[in-house]
Amino acid sequence: MNIYYLILFLTPVLIIYSYRAVHLVTEGMSPKLKWSIRILYLFLTTIVYASTTFLAVNREDYEGNEFIRKYTVIGAIVLSVTILSITVFQLISDIVLAFRVVSHNRSSDTNPGEKISRWTFLSKVALGAGGVMLGSFLWGTTKGIYGWRILKNNLSFKNLPKAFDGARIVQISDLHLGSFNEKFGPLEEAVQMINELNPDYIFFTGDLVNEEPTEAEPWIHVFSKLKAKSGKYAILGNHDYRWGKSDPELEAKNRLGVKAILEKMDFTPLLNEHRILEKDGEKIGLVGVENWGFSEDGWFPTYGDYKKSVKGMEEVPFKILLSHDPTHWEYHIKGKEIVDFTLSGHTHGGQMGITIPGLFEFSVARFLYDRYAGLYREGDQHLYINRGMGFLIFPGRVGMPPEITLHQINRS
């Protein structure tokens, strides 16, 4: 069965089952209060489910209405995650209860001195978990979406020329400017934060737009303010060729349009090209490939060609590769080409996850990518996957803040 139909039919079941937690928790309240809470819960969950389902089914009738599109996506995801969280804990409670009933131990439902039964307590935990999820998603779609996080990454390389020791590289990725609806303020703040890092280089690793180059035109004045002492370089991501499957003619048109806008933003686009970066008479290579994405159904444009990118390149002791999709590194770079440091994006870190800086991180992207965010190393080769600054489909960031990365490369 299609996953969408599964969600469609399963959600009402979860709403009804999650209501059990509400019923148990409100049991000791006054009749007026408990029935008000119960009815309100059923009313709100049913209304959100019915309205988002109707709008999703009839989405073509509301094409172009940004408010309805956002409500449909946010409402459906927040409702699903909230009731699923309640359901999981309530199910644990019911399984334990069933086990005790089967064990003929019904008399110990409540321990002496306890004011509430353990079943009510677990139901409260279930509602608490649902409340945390609800709050997290509401925050992530309002404040978290602009909660820029600067991550600092110090790396040492034995073959890095001495002149580049301590070079500061700012990486940004996946802006998806069409999603911001020309709300310039937050991204102007991000540009200021980047400039305050005093970078030697700024590398943009793809997905400037969602679908059309025109989405980025109003933003030229914002991103042309980015300052780097030694240069700004960029590559294209899969969305810069259009959304999803397309024909080569349209993809070529988009490619040229996005390239032109990047140049107006004072970036140097690298489309299967390279540049030699020079300082104090020493050199390193910067290679930029067009998008290469692994997809069994051909969903992602695949124009990246590393060998073409380095054709005619002089011998240099150190190479940096800009490649939007990290699967390109997985399939074509790791253990096959001499590349010291690869910078990618594409995954957005899943946009949803649990992050405890420096200690723990889990993301839904883990189910799609073996390497989805942060730094990875295989032998002497390093890959860094930026979590992106923008957003797509789900208009929010929950536990996975938008990222600006400062890489400082050092000579070991």
N, C-alpha and C positions, 0 to 999 in steps of 0.2 A: 504494500500500500504506500502511496505517495506520502512523504513526511508531513506535508501540509494538511492533508486530509486526516492524518493521524492526530495532529495537534487540534484540528477543528473539532473532532469527535471526542477526544480525550479531555479537553478543557472543561466542558460541563460536568464530567464525572469528577474531576479534581475539585471543582467549585463545591459540589455537593459533599464530597468527602472532607474537604478542609473545613466545611461548616461544622463538622463534628467537634473540632477544637473550640470554635466559638461557643457552641452549645454547652460544652462541659465547663468552660471557664465562667460563663455567665450564669450558671445554674444557681449559685447562692445569692444572686442579686435580687433586688426588688422586681416584681413582675413588669412594671413599666419600663425600668431601665434595661432589663435583660432582653425584652422583646424589641425594644428600640434598637439595641446593638445588633441583634440577630437579623432583624429586617433590613437594617442599613447595610450590613455586610452582604447579604444576598442581593439587595437592590443594586449596590455599586458594582459588585463583581459581574452580575448579569448584564447590567447596562454597558459596562466596558466591553465585555465579551461580544454582546450582540452588535454594538455599534462598530467595533473594529472589524468584526467578521463581515458585516454588511459593506463597509467601506473597502475592505480588501477585495471582496468579490466584485464590487462595482468600481474598482480603482480607475478604470479607463474614463468613467464619467467625471472624475475629479482630477484629471490630469492637469498639472500646473498649479494646483492649490497646495501651497507649501504647508499651511497650517493643518489641513486634513491629512496630508501625507505623514507629517511628523506625529500627529495624534495617533494615527493608525499604527505606526511602527512602535512608538513609545508605549502606547496603551496595551498593545498585544504582548510585547516583551515583558513589561512590568507586571502585568496581570499573571502571565504564565510563570514567571520566576517566583513571584510572591506566593501564589497558591501552591506551587510545587514545593517550596521551602516548608510551608505549613504542613503539607501532606506527608513529606518525608518523616518529620518528627512525630506527627500524629500516628503514622503507620508503625513507627517503632514502639510507641505507647501501646497500640492495639495488639501488636505481636506479643509483647510482654504480658499483656492482660490475657490474651488467648492461651499463652503457655501456662499461666497460673490457674486458669479455669480448667484446662486439661489436667493439670496436676492436682486438682481438687483442693486448691489452697485458697479458696475464695474468701475465707474469713480474715485473711491478712491484707486486705486491700488498703487498710489504713493502719499505720503503726501507732502505738500508744503515744499520746502527747502531740501527735501531728495535727495541725489545724486543717490541712488539706490533704486529700489523698494523693498518692504518687501519680495517679492518672490525670488528675487536674493539674498537677505540677508540670507534667510532660506536655499537656495541652497548652499551658502557659508558655513553655519553652517553644512550642511549635508556633504560637502566635508571635512570640518575641522574634523568632527567626524570620518569620514573614515580614514583621515590622522593620527589621534591620535591612532586609532586601529591598523593601519598598522605599525606605529612606535613602538607601545607597543609590538606587536607580533614579530617584527624583533629583538627588543632588548631582549625580553624574550627568544628567541631561540639562542642568541649569548652570551650576558653578564648575563642576569637574571638567566640563568640555573645554574650558579655558584655563585650566589649572596647570600651566606650563611647568614642567620639571626639568631642571638642568642636571644631567648626569655627567660626571667626570670620569674619564677612562684613561689611565696612564699605562702605556705599553712600552716595552723595551725590545729593541732589535739589535742584534750584534752587527748586522750588515748595513745599518742606517748610516749614511755619510755624516761626518761630524758637524758639518754646517747646518744640518737639519735637526740636530739634537735639541729637544725641547720645543719643536714646532707645534703650534696650537691650531688644531683643525676643528672647526664646528661643522657638524653634520646635521642637516635637517632633511625631512623626508615626508612624503605623502601629505601634502598640504590640502589637496582636494578643495580648492578654493570655491568651487560651486556650492559647497555645503554651507558656507558661512553667510550667504545672502548679503554680501557687502557690509557686514558688521566689522568695520575697520578697526575700531578701538582695541579689542583684545589682541589682534595680530600686530598692530602698531606697537603695543606693549612688548610682544614677543621679539619684534625686530630690535627694540631698544635693549632688551636683555641680551640678545646675541651680540650686539655691538659692544656692550660693556664687557664681554668676555675677551675683547681685544684679539680676535683670531688672526692668524697668518693666512689661513685659507678657509673658505666656506664651500662645502660640498653639498649639493642637493641631489638626493638619490631617487627622484622620480615621483610621478603622480601629482602633477601640478593642478590638474583639473579632474572633474568626474567624467565628462564626456565631450564637451565642446571647448575649443580654445577661447571663445568669447567669455567664458566664465572667469578667465584670468585677467582680461583686459582692464577691469576697474582696479586691479590690485598692483598695477605696474608702479604707481607712485609710492606704494608701501614698500615693496621688496627691492626697489632700486635704492632704498636707503640703507640696505645692508652693506656693511663695510668690512673688507678683509685686506690686510696689508699687501698680500701677494697674489690675490686673485679669487674669483668666485666661479665655480665650475658646476655643471649640471648634466644629468642624464634624463631620459624619459622612462616613465613607468607604463604599465599596461593600460591604464586609463587615459594616458596621453595619446593613445591611438584610437580611442573610442571605447565605449562601455560594451563589454561582452563580445559576441561574435559580430564581425563586420566584414565588408569586402575590402580588398587591398587598396582600391581607389580612395575610399573614405578614410582609411587608416593613414594613407600617404598624405592626404589633405590635412588631417589633424596633426600629424607629425610635423609638417612644415609650419602650421599655425602655432603650435606650442613652442617650437624652436624659436620662432620670431619673437614671441612674447618673452621668453627667457633672455634673449639678447637685449630686449628693451629694458629688462630688469638688471642689465649689466652682468649677466652670467655668460660664461662660455660653454655652450652645449657641446658635449662629446658624444657623437652618434657613431659608434664603432670607430672611434678615433683615439688618439693619444696626444699627450703634451709632455714635453720634458720640462720639469720644474728645476730651476737653477738658482743656487745661492752660494756666494763666495767661491765660485769656480767649481762647485760640486753639483751633482745632478741626481734626481730620482725620476721615475716614470709615473705618470698618472694616466690610467687607461679608463675609458668610459664606453660601455657597451649599450646597445639598444636593448629593449626588453627581451628577456628570454624567460619563459615561464612554462613549467611542466603542467600539462593538463591533458588528460586522456581524451576529453571531448573537444580539444582545440579551442578552449575558451579564451586563453591568453595569447596575445600577439607574440610571435617568436621571431624576432629579427636580430637578436644579439649574436655577435660573431667575434669572439675574442681574438682569433687568429687574424682576422681582417683588421681588428683594432690595433694590433701591434705590428702590422706589416710595415717594414722599413724603419722600425724603431731602433735607435742606437742602443748599444749595450749600457745598461745602468745597473748599479748594485742593489737597487731597492725599487719595488713596484707597489703602487696602490691601485686597486681596481674599484670602480664604481659600477655596481650591477644591481638593478632594482630588486629583482626576485632572488631570494637566497637559495632557491633550488638550482639556480644556475651555478653557484659555487659548488653545490652538492654533486651535480652531474658532470660539470665540465672543467672545474678549476681544481678542486681538492685532489692533491696527489697527481695531477695531470699537467698543470702549468706552474711556472715559477712566479707566483704572486705572493707577496708577503702579507698584505693587509687588504681585505675586501670589505667594502661598506655597502650594505643593502638596507632595504625597507620592506614595503609591500604588506607585511602581516598585520600592521597596526597593533601588534601585541595582543590581537583579538579584541581590543577595545574594552574587554570585560575580564576581570580577574581579581585576584587577591594579592596585594603587594605589601610586604613589610621590608622596606629598603635595607639591603645588606644582609637580610636573613632568609627571606622566603618569598617566592613568587609562583603563582599558579594562574594560568590563563586558559580560556577556552581554545585558544590557538594551538595549544599542545595537541589537540585531537586532529589537527590538520597538518602540522609541521613538526618534524623532529627538532628543528632549530627555528624558534619563532621570535626571540627577542634577546638582546644583550650580546655578550662576547662568547665566542666559541674558538677553540684552538685544536688543530690537528697537526701535530709535529711542529714545524716552523711556520705554518700558515694560520692566519687569524681571520675570523669573520665577525663583523659586528652588524647586528640587525637593529636598526632604529625603530622605535615603536610608533613613530609618526606624530605629526602635529595636528592633522585633520581627522575627519571622521567620514564614514560612509555607511549607508543603509540605516544603522542604528545611530541616531543623532545624540550620542553621549559617550562618556568615558567613565566606566565604573571600575575602580581599583586598578586602572591602567592609564595613568595620566599621560597627556600629550608630552612628547619628549623633544628636548634640545640636547644634543650630545657634544661635549667638548672632549676631543681626543688629543692627548699630548703624547707625541711619539718621541722616544728617547733612545739614545745610543747606549747599549749595555757594554 
